[in-house]
Amino acid sequence: MRGVQAELPPPWTPVRLVSDPGRTPLVTWEFSLAGLLVGVLVGMTGMGGGSLMTPILILLFNFNAKVAIGTDILHGAIFKTLGAIRHRQLGTVHARLGLWMLCGSAPLSLLGVEAARAISDSSMTTMQKVVGGALVVGGLGFLAKTFVRARADRPFAVLSRRDKIVAFAIGAVGGFVVGMTSVGSGTFFGLAMLFAYPITSRRMVGTDMFHAAALLWVAGVSHLVHGDVDTHAMRWLLVGSIPGVLIGSHLSVRVPDRELRVAFGVILVLSGIKLVAVPYASWIIVGALIVGVVALSVWGIKWLRRPRPPVVSSSSQA
């Protein structure tokens, strides 16, 4: 009888693309497709990589959570570096602002990692939920503010003393929280920049990616040393995410500022939902990604079909 029961399938089995997370995944192009979708979104908004890629690796590819996080962080460091270079070429990076934030975030992120090892798992879970709740409230507030008042970009290439202090403080607080809770590196810093500085969304995206790329290298190399990175999957993710982040970076300077801010606010809310551990949060995030891709496709089709001004030939001018 036990033999018969052993042959019966369980009443419910989750669908996985990889049967054993301990061995090298056999899938290839599926990783690249996931990387492409996430890369486009990150290139446009500067965030959402960890909130989307980690649950995708766990839900669809049956990754161990620790390996999924390590693979996602190092993968993010690589493709965000290329995205930051592209944003720099497009003139959407405030390098001085990003470097001042990095001065605070890099050392404090290491301190946050050590603090995370010292506190209990229950305290860590509570802290992540508090952070998640703050992200949900902040995202909803930011969405409301987006529709109430538009904000113009004030050039401040030379940072004032107050700007430098605020940037360092943002980096220190955000870096400590990122190191302790593993919250995505783009979420806090992007929101803080938009509230603290008169900066447009597209310039926030470029500066945020510039800073996040440097910060993720610190954590990514640490995960690699500890053996928490699936290099096979990471290589195939990069096949899609590198062109994706370049495409997204190019689109970020063409998408209207208000629409970009709406996308930013939605990602903040989704990130908070993930941290608060709302039931089926990972599936909600994946579903939102699909909706976002459809919306982006519709916008792209409308943009391609927009009326263009008539071209005046030289003969008609004569």
Helices and strands as residue ranges (DSSP letters): H 2-7, H 29-45, H 49-61, H 65-89, H 95-118, H 121-148, H 161-181, H 185-196, H 201-225, H 231-252, H 257-276, H 281-304, H 314-317
